[in-house]
């Protein structure tokens, strides 16, 4: 190779090197800040990379096992064999972590998923300091928090900022198809009003404290079992169910919680957990002092279960959530959903007959012979949007067959929600019904908690 070619090659290599350095140093429009990540959902937001999100994430938290578990999960994503991420976590540890985050302002989006005791305060103050906020559910755990949330949305609107909660269940394919069929009058008719004893909308969920996430048994912080810090079941996981009621039955409608929501009854009850079970999921040797008031005869009482009976625009709905300790072998969290229309009932079941996988069933209200060809035709229309789905005859009606490619799983849904958030952030196009919907949702859960605790 002559001298001229060598010089050309060196110049080309220098240019490539400069471009690589430029790419490394390029600051992307979205810079994440993770605040006190006490829940594994904070890590799931980072299970994938996003085009507009900078790879450096600033983490502010007190020195704790919760923080180390979060960093270990991120490291696991960075070092996995398939599609590894390349997050760079810059961590500040200290009791003044929140004040430090506000003062340094090294990002523009705060990700909140952890101890919920101060979450509404963190949301409000983050917005007041110019941060956008992506918050895990629940954003509030009591009526005081709900008042702060209302103020937070006012601040977000005034300062052109985005406040959004992580509703992963909207991306479950059976829920998506249940919603699609419910807006087809030829298939579903109209949503019935129902009664208090026979509601037309039922959403039920069973969860487990002992579970696997990203291939490992989840280590939960001790405070997760303290309702004053995590929130009761009627206020926590129930958020997903109340959201699905609104999202499926009143799509793209801006609800007014003062006029459209009426909570008529609510109840809550505990799950018993002995010290041995508590040790397994927390790695703690004893119940912390803050749980002492919840211990009865050496057994911890975790208020993780609840039921709400309420009306949305005159439609009777019932939401029900239960937390058990550990799922039977081969099973896991389950979801049950019923929508009753004038022409058909749409039901998602996830029991033994379904091998504990969600299946969507359709049962016609009458024996009209024209119903089946109508239903078949509508499913064919849906196939253009969801290729591969089909319909299969059952004893009492039909079930929707769904290709495995649509069953992404709970963990993948966090990326879906984050992508939606990033789209709203970039294009300033969050639908007008979202904020009223979030307010209606948290009004429902906090009002239900008031009613249940008065009992």
C-alpha positions as CSV (number, residue, x, y, z in Angstrom):
1,X,0.0,0.0,0.0
2,X,1.5,3.3,-1.1
3,X,1.8,6.4,1.2
4,X,-1.2,8.1,-0.4
5,X,-3.5,5.1,0.3
6,X,-2.3,4.8,3.9
7,X,-3.0,8.5,4.5
8,X,-6.5,8.1,3.0
9,X,-7.2,5.0,5.2
10,X,-6.0,6.8,8.3
11,X,-8.2,9.8,7.5
12,X,-11.2,7.5,7.0
13,X,-10.6,5.7,10.3
14,X,-10.2,9.1,12.1
15,X,-13.6,10.2,10.6
16,X,-15.3,7.0,11.7
17,X,-13.8,7.5,15.2
18,X,-15.0,11.0,15.4
19,X,-18.5,10.0,14.3
20,X,-18.6,7.2,16.9
21,X,-17.4,9.7,19.6
22,X,-20.1,12.1,18.4
23,X,-22.8,9.4,18.7
24,X,-21.6,8.5,22.2
25,X,-21.7,12.1,23.3
26,X,-24.9,12.9,21.5
27,X,-27.6,13.9,24.0
28,X,-31.0,12.5,23.0
29,X,-34.1,14.5,23.6
30,X,-35.4,12.3,26.5
31,X,-33.2,11.9,29.5
32,X,-34.5,9.6,32.2
33,X,-34.2,10.1,35.9
34,X,-35.2,7.2,38.2
35,X,-36.3,8.2,41.6
36,X,-36.0,5.8,44.5
37,X,-36.7,2.6,42.5
38,X,-38.2,0.3,45.2
39,X,-40.4,-1.8,42.8
40,X,-39.2,-4.0,40.0
41,X,-41.5,-2.2,37.6
42,X,-38.9,0.6,37.5
43,X,-36.4,-1.7,35.9
44,X,-38.9,-3.1,33.5
45,X,-39.2,0.3,31.9
46,X,-35.6,-0.2,30.9
47,X,-35.8,-3.7,29.7
48,X,-35.5,-2.3,26.2
49,X,-33.8,0.7,24.6
50,X,-35.7,3.6,22.9
51,X,-34.6,5.7,20.0
52,X,-35.2,9.1,21.6
53,X,-34.0,8.1,25.1
54,X,-30.4,8.8,26.2
55,X,-28.6,5.7,27.4
56,X,-27.3,7.5,30.5
57,X,-29.9,7.3,33.3
58,X,-29.5,9.3,36.5
59,X,-30.7,7.4,39.6
60,X,-31.4,9.2,42.9
61,X,-32.2,7.0,46.0
62,X,-31.1,6.3,49.5
63,X,-28.6,3.6,50.2
64,X,-30.7,0.4,50.3
65,X,-31.2,-3.1,49.2
66,X,-34.0,-1.9,46.9
67,X,-31.5,0.3,45.0
68,X,-29.0,-2.6,44.6
69,X,-31.7,-4.9,43.3
70,X,-32.7,-2.3,40.8
71,X,-29.2,-1.9,39.5
72,X,-28.7,-5.6,39.4
73,X,-31.8,-5.9,37.2
74,X,-30.5,-3.2,34.8
75,X,-27.1,-4.9,34.7
76,X,-28.9,-8.2,33.9
77,X,-30.5,-6.5,30.8
78,X,-27.1,-5.1,29.8
79,X,-25.4,-8.4,29.9
80,X,-28.0,-10.8,28.6
81,X,-27.0,-12.7,25.5
82,X,-30.0,-11.7,23.3
83,X,-30.6,-8.1,22.5
84,X,-28.6,-6.7,25.4
85,X,-29.3,-3.1,26.5
86,X,-26.6,-0.6,27.1
87,X,-27.8,1.6,29.9
88,X,-25.3,3.7,31.9
89,X,-26.6,4.2,35.4
90,X,-25.2,7.2,37.2
91,X,-26.2,6.9,40.8
92,X,-26.5,9.4,43.7
93,X,-27.0,7.8,47.1
94,X,-28.1,9.9,50.1
95,X,-31.0,10.8,52.3
96,X,-31.4,14.0,50.4
97,X,-31.8,12.2,47.1
98,X,-35.0,14.0,46.2
99,X,-33.7,17.4,46.9
100,X,-30.5,16.5,45.0
101,X,-32.6,15.4,42.0
102,X,-34.5,18.7,41.9
103,X,-31.3,20.8,42.3
104,X,-29.3,19.0,39.7
105,X,-32.1,18.4,37.1
106,X,-30.0,16.1,35.0
107,X,-33.0,14.8,33.0
108,X,-36.4,15.7,31.8
109,X,-38.5,12.6,32.6
110,X,-38.8,11.2,36.1
111,X,-39.7,7.5,36.4
112,X,-41.5,6.7,39.6
113,X,-41.9,3.1,40.8
114,X,-41.4,2.4,44.5
115,X,-42.7,3.1,47.9
116,X,-46.0,4.9,47.3
117,X,-46.2,6.7,50.6
118,X,-44.8,10.0,49.1
119,X,-45.5,9.3,45.5
120,X,-48.2,12.0,45.1
121,X,-45.8,14.5,46.7
122,X,-43.0,13.5,44.4
123,X,-45.2,13.7,41.4
124,X,-46.4,17.2,42.3
125,X,-42.9,18.6,43.2
126,X,-41.3,17.0,40.1
127,X,-43.8,18.8,37.9
128,X,-43.4,22.0,39.7
129,X,-39.6,21.7,39.0
130,X,-40.1,21.2,35.3
131,X,-39.9,17.4,35.0
132,X,-42.3,15.2,33.0
133,X,-43.4,12.2,35.0
134,X,-44.0,8.6,34.1
135,X,-45.4,7.0,37.2
136,X,-46.2,3.4,38.0
137,X,-49.6,2.7,39.5
138,X,-50.9,3.6,41.9
139,X,-50.2,7.3,41.6
140,X,-52.1,7.9,44.8
141,X,-53.0,5.7,47.7
142,X,-55.6,7.8,49.6
143,X,-57.9,10.8,49.4
144,X,-55.2,13.3,50.4
145,X,-53.1,12.0,47.6
146,X,-56.0,12.4,45.2
147,X,-56.2,16.1,46.0
148,X,-52.5,16.5,45.3
149,X,-53.0,14.6,42.0
150,X,-55.6,17.0,40.9
151,X,-53.2,19.9,41.6
152,X,-50.5,18.0,39.8
153,X,-52.5,17.7,36.6
154,X,-53.2,21.5,36.8
155,X,-49.5,22.1,37.1
156,X,-48.7,19.8,34.2
157,X,-51.2,21.5,31.9
158,X,-50.0,25.0,32.9
159,X,-46.3,24.1,32.3
160,X,-46.9,22.0,29.2
161,X,-45.6,18.9,30.9
162,X,-46.7,15.3,30.7
163,X,-48.0,13.2,33.6
164,X,-48.9,9.6,32.8
165,X,-49.4,6.3,34.6
166,X,-48.3,2.9,33.5
167,X,-51.3,0.9,32.5
168,X,-49.9,-2.3,31.1
169,X,-53.1,-4.3,31.0
170,X,-54.3,-2.2,28.0
171,X,-51.8,-4.2,25.9
172,X,-53.1,-7.7,26.8
173,X,-54.4,-9.1,23.5
174,X,-57.6,-10.6,25.0
175,X,-58.5,-7.3,26.6
176,X,-57.8,-5.5,23.3
177,X,-60.1,-7.9,21.4
178,X,-62.8,-7.8,24.1
179,X,-62.8,-4.0,23.6
180,X,-62.9,-4.3,19.8
181,X,-65.9,-6.6,20.0
182,X,-67.7,-4.4,22.5
183,X,-67.8,-1.5,20.1
184,X,-69.4,-3.7,17.4
185,X,-73.2,-3.2,17.8
186,X,-73.8,-6.2,15.4
187,X,-71.9,-8.5,17.8
188,X,-72.3,-7.0,21.2
189,X,-75.4,-4.8,21.0
190,X,-75.3,-2.1,23.7
191,X,-73.7,-2.4,27.1
192,X,-76.4,-3.3,29.6
193,X,-77.0,-1.2,32.7
194,X,-77.1,-4.1,35.0
195,X,-77.9,-3.9,38.7
196,X,-76.0,-3.8,42.0
197,X,-76.5,-7.6,42.5
198,X,-76.0,-8.4,38.8
199,X,-73.5,-5.9,37.3
200,X,-73.0,-5.8,33.6
201,X,-69.3,-5.3,34.0
202,X,-67.1,-7.5,36.1
203,X,-63.3,-7.4,36.4
204,X,-61.5,-9.8,38.7
205,X,-57.8,-10.3,39.3
206,X,-55.7,-12.8,41.4
207,X,-52.1,-12.0,42.1
208,X,-49.3,-13.7,44.1
209,X,-46.6,-12.3,46.4
210,X,-44.2,-15.1,45.4
211,X,-43.5,-14.9,41.6
212,X,-40.8,-14.9,38.9
213,X,-39.8,-11.8,37.0
214,X,-37.1,-11.9,34.3
215,X,-36.4,-15.5,35.3
216,X,-35.8,-14.9,39.0
217,X,-38.0,-15.0,42.1
218,X,-38.9,-11.4,43.0
219,X,-37.3,-10.1,46.2
220,X,-39.9,-7.7,47.6
221,X,-39.1,-5.0,50.1
222,X,-40.7,-5.4,53.5
223,X,-42.7,-2.2,53.1
224,X,-44.5,-3.8,50.1
225,X,-46.6,-5.6,52.8
226,X,-47.4,-2.4,54.6
227,X,-50.6,-0.8,53.3
228,X,-49.6,2.7,54.6
229,X,-46.5,2.6,52.3
230,X,-47.6,0.4,49.3
231,X,-51.3,1.1,49.4
232,X,-54.0,-1.5,50.0
233,X,-55.1,-3.9,47.3
234,X,-58.3,-1.9,46.7
235,X,-56.1,1.1,45.8
236,X,-53.1,-0.6,44.1
237,X,-53.7,-3.5,41.6
238,X,-57.4,-2.4,41.5
239,X,-56.2,0.6,39.5
240,X,-55.7,-1.7,36.5
241,X,-59.2,-3.1,36.7
242,X,-60.9,0.2,37.1
243,X,-58.9,1.5,34.2
244,X,-60.0,-1.5,32.0
245,X,-63.7,-0.8,32.9
246,X,-63.3,2.8,31.6
247,X,-61.1,1.9,28.6
248,X,-63.2,-0.9,27.3
249,X,-66.7,0.3,28.1
250,X,-66.4,4.0,27.6
251,X,-63.6,4.3,25.0
252,X,-62.3,7.7,24.2
253,X,-64.8,9.4,26.5
254,X,-63.8,12.1,28.9
255,X,-65.4,11.0,32.1
256,X,-66.3,13.6,34.8
257,X,-65.8,11.9,38.2
258,X,-68.1,14.3,39.9
259,X,-71.0,13.4,37.6
260,X,-70.2,10.0,36.0
261,X,-68.9,7.9,39.0
262,X,-70.9,6.7,41.9
263,X,-69.2,4.3,44.4
264,X,-72.0,2.4,46.2
265,X,-70.1,-0.2,48.2
266,X,-66.6,-1.4,48.9
267,X,-64.9,-3.9,51.2
268,X,-61.3,-5.0,52.0
269,X,-59.7,-7.9,53.9
270,X,-56.2,-9.2,54.6
271,X,-54.0,-12.0,53.4
272,X,-52.3,-13.9,56.2
273,X,-48.5,-14.3,55.9
274,X,-46.3,-16.1,58.4
275,X,-42.7,-15.1,59.2
276,X,-41.3,-18.0,57.1
277,X,-43.1,-16.9,54.0
278,X,-42.2,-13.3,54.7
279,X,-38.5,-14.3,54.9
280,X,-38.6,-16.1,51.6
281,X,-39.8,-13.1,49.5
282,X,-38.0,-10.3,51.4
283,X,-34.8,-11.9,52.6
284,X,-35.4,-10.2,56.0
285,X,-35.1,-12.2,59.2
286,X,-37.9,-10.5,61.1
287,X,-40.9,-8.4,60.6
288,X,-39.8,-4.7,60.6
289,X,-41.2,-2.5,63.4
290,X,-43.5,-0.6,61.0
291,X,-45.4,-3.9,60.5
292,X,-45.9,-4.7,64.2
293,X,-49.4,-3.2,64.3
294,X,-50.4,-5.5,61.4
295,X,-49.4,-8.7,63.2
296,X,-52.0,-10.9,64.8
297,X,-51.0,-14.0,66.8
298,X,-47.5,-13.9,65.1
299,X,-49.0,-13.8,61.6
300,X,-48.8,-10.7,59.4
301,X,-52.1,-9.4,58.0
302,X,-51.6,-7.8,54.6
303,X,-54.5,-5.7,53.4
304,X,-54.1,-6.6,49.8
305,X,-57.6,-7.7,48.9
306,X,-60.6,-5.6,48.0
307,X,-63.9,-5.3,46.1
308,X,-65.6,-2.2,44.6
309,X,-69.2,-2.0,43.5
310,X,-69.9,1.2,41.6
311,X,-71.6,2.8,38.6
312,X,-70.1,4.6,35.6
313,X,-72.7,6.6,33.7
314,X,-75.4,4.5,35.2
315,X,-73.7,1.2,34.3
316,X,-73.1,-1.1,37.3
317,X,-69.6,-2.5,37.6
318,X,-67.8,-4.7,40.1
319,X,-64.0,-5.0,40.4
320,X,-62.4,-7.5,42.7
321,X,-58.7,-8.2,43.5
322,X,-57.1,-10.9,45.6
323,X,-53.5,-11.5,46.6
324,X,-52.5,-15.0,47.6
325,X,-49.0,-16.0,48.7
326,X,-47.9,-18.5,46.0
327,X,-49.6,-19.8,42.9
328,X,-50.1,-23.5,42.4
329,X,-47.5,-25.2,40.2
330,X,-48.0,-24.3,36.5
331,X,-50.2,-21.3,37.2
332,X,-49.7,-17.6,37.9
333,X,-51.6,-14.3,38.0
334,X,-55.1,-14.6,36.5
335,X,-57.6,-12.2,35.0
336,X,-61.4,-12.7,34.7
337,X,-63.5,-10.2,32.8
338,X,-67.2,-10.1,31.8
339,X,-69.0,-7.5,29.6
340,X,-72.7,-8.0,29.2
341,X,-74.3,-6.6,26.0
342,X,-77.8,-6.8,24.7
343,X,-76.7,-9.2,22.0
344,X,-73.9,-11.1,23.6
345,X,-71.7,-11.6,26.7
346,X,-67.9,-11.2,26.2
347,X,-65.9,-13.1,28.8
348,X,-62.2,-13.6,29.5
349,X,-61.5,-16.7,31.5
350,X,-58.1,-18.0,32.7
351,X,-58.9,-21.1,34.7
352,X,-57.9,-24.8,34.5
353,X,-60.0,-25.3,31.3
354,X,-57.9,-22.6,29.6
355,X,-54.6,-24.1,31.1
356,X,-54.4,-20.8,33.0
357,X,-54.0,-18.8,29.9
358,X,-56.5,-16.0,29.1
359,X,-59.2,-17.0,26.5
360,X,-61.9,-14.7,25.2
361,X,-65.4,-16.3,24.9
362,X,-68.5,-15.0,23.2
363,X,-72.0,-16.2,24.2
364,X,-75.0,-14.9,22.3
365,X,-78.0,-13.6,24.3
366,X,-80.5,-15.4,22.0
367,X,-80.6,-18.3,19.6
368,X,-80.9,-16.1,16.5
369,X,-79.6,-18.2,13.5
370,X,-78.3,-15.0,11.8
371,X,-75.9,-14.2,14.7
372,X,-73.2,-16.7,13.8
373,X,-72.6,-15.6,10.2
374,X,-72.6,-12.0,11.4
375,X,-70.1,-12.8,14.1
376,X,-67.9,-14.7,11.6
377,X,-68.0,-11.8,9.2
378,X,-66.9,-9.3,11.9
379,X,-64.0,-11.5,13.0
380,X,-62.9,-11.5,9.4
381,X,-62.9,-7.7,9.4
382,X,-60.8,-7.8,12.6
383,X,-58.3,-10.1,10.9
384,X,-57.1,-7.2,8.8
385,X,-56.0,-5.5,12.0
386,X,-55.0,-8.6,13.9
387,X,-53.8,-11.2,11.3
388,X,-54.2,-14.8,12.3
389,X,-57.0,-14.5,14.9
390,X,-59.9,-16.8,14.3
391,X,-63.1,-18.2,15.9
392,X,-63.9,-21.6,17.2
393,X,-67.3,-23.1,18.2
394,X,-67.7,-24.1,21.9
395,X,-70.5,-25.7,23.9
396,X,-72.1,-22.4,24.8
397,X,-70.9,-20.2,22.0
398,X,-67.5,-19.4,20.5
399,X,-64.0,-18.6,21.5
400,X,-61.4,-16.4,19.8
401,X,-58.3,-18.2,18.7
402,X,-55.2,-16.0,19.0
403,X,-51.7,-16.7,17.5
404,X,-48.9,-17.0,20.1
405,X,-47.1,-14.0,18.6
406,X,-49.7,-11.7,20.3
407,X,-49.0,-13.1,23.8
408,X,-46.1,-10.8,24.6
409,X,-46.4,-11.2,28.4
410,X,-46.6,-8.7,31.2
411,X,-42.9,-7.6,31.1
412,X,-43.0,-6.6,27.5
413,X,-46.0,-4.4,28.1
414,X,-43.9,-1.9,30.0
415,X,-42.0,-1.1,26.8
416,X,-45.4,-0.6,25.1
417,X,-46.6,1.9,27.7
418,X,-43.2,3.7,27.6
419,X,-43.4,4.0,23.8
420,X,-46.9,5.5,24.1
421,X,-45.6,8.0,26.7
422,X,-42.7,8.9,24.5
423,X,-45.0,9.5,21.5
424,X,-47.2,11.8,23.6
425,X,-44.1,13.6,24.9
426,X,-42.7,14.2,21.4
427,X,-45.8,15.0,19.5
428,X,-47.8,16.7,22.3
429,X,-50.8,14.5,21.2
430,X,-52.1,12.8,24.4
431,X,-55.8,12.3,23.8
432,X,-58.1,14.7,25.7
433,X,-59.9,11.8,27.5
434,X,-56.7,10.5,29.2
435,X,-56.4,13.0,32.0
436,X,-60.1,13.0,33.0
437,X,-59.9,9.2,32.8
438,X,-57.0,9.1,35.2
439,X,-58.8,11.4,37.6
440,X,-62.0,9.3,37.4
441,X,-59.9,6.1,38.0
442,X,-58.2,7.4,41.1
443,X,-61.3,9.0,42.5
444,X,-63.0,5.6,42.2
445,X,-60.2,3.7,44.1
446,X,-59.7,6.4,46.8
447,X,-63.4,6.8,47.4
448,X,-63.8,3.0,47.7
449,X,-61.0,2.9,50.3
450,X,-62.8,5.5,52.3
451,X,-66.0,3.5,52.3
452,X,-64.2,0.2,53.0
453,X,-62.2,1.5,55.9
454,X,-65.2,3.1,57.5
455,X,-66.7,-0.4,57.8
